[in-house]
């Protein structure tokens, strides 16, 4: 039975994306917001809205009692956490269910299992996914770190077991650098996630970042929607994503897609999720799983024609998947540029009032954004303010459309990284699809 009302525990473009899907499904929506977001577009377009606290995230979008109270007073059936904030918080998911609401996402147990990168790797290994050579679980002391580095062989990457976004990740190029990298990774992980547990992997020198979009239901079914290439990164943060990857052929796509989907089936995983891999010299290596909707889910939707948010909501009601793997076809190519409110040279945040706004349009063009002329971009949250997504019959057509759209896109009053995207699209390596996760920082940003 479909939900009557869903509370959206998020903000910005993703909250707006969820509201649109709900409206098209005939579901009423509740927006929650901080005082800083009182005039935000997701608040304006939701059927109801509730202020849940002051501007800082810890007092509003991370305020579990306030969110649950908002769901209660508005009579919501379910809570959708969106992306970021509480989306991978198993404690919040448990409390949502304990208070009688449906959690639109995987079970708290699966969030816990796959949210810790050490247990996620153990689980992946159990189900036959290939792993990057690394430590057998957490590295608990400096002596262990030095021993593991010697066994694995430098360079090595020391990574936080909790969290993500590039925090708590340090490279030791030689054994002499292990002590400093280990100490810094633990300190950064503790500060960012409250957990200083780290593990170690072989540092691959020229890998691509390939992720598989997955969806499972409560009836033992699971499918994949192809892969996304997210190798254009700065400080482990994605900048440009494309589907399908120019580095994979059909056999490689089917191999890694079915392997990931089979793991989801064996887990009994419910909802959308993404398995992330490094791909180097024709080999895949599992690195982590994101137990939520991804920012870049958009390009998977563009090449398959399937609304992943709609399917995510349907699965949460207990409905079976309406399609089999053989029903999912890939059409054309899609690329997404993340547009951030930041200086394109220094990457310093650039909050402020939007003075003049024009989004590009045309066939195959999609802009996911909550911006409007006169909107004030707050200083309290993530700097991403829009996603420019294009779809074309070929990768070359996508590149042509992207160049035109970036020239057409107007976001006045603040600085954005649109000039950086223009530079990326002008590079012969990117045009040829010849790049890896280190390319942006070692080439374009190093100049």
Beta strands, then each sheet from edge to edge (+ up, - down):
strand 1: 5-8
strand 2: 28-34
strand 3: 48-53
strand 4: 78-80
strand 5: 102-103
strand 6: 156-160
strand 7: 169-172
strand 8: 198-202
strand 9: 208-216
strand 10: 222-234
strand 11: 237-243
strand 12: 271-280
strand 13: 283-290
strand 14: 333-340
strand 15: 352-353
strand 16: 357-358
strand 17: 365-369
strand 18: 376-377
strand 19: 384-392
strand 20: 410-411
sheet 1: 3+ 2+ 1+ 4+ 5+
sheet 2: 7+ 6- 8+
sheet 3: 13+ 12- 9+ 10- 11+ 14- 19+ 17-
sheet 4: 15+ 18-
sheet 5: 16+ 20-
end
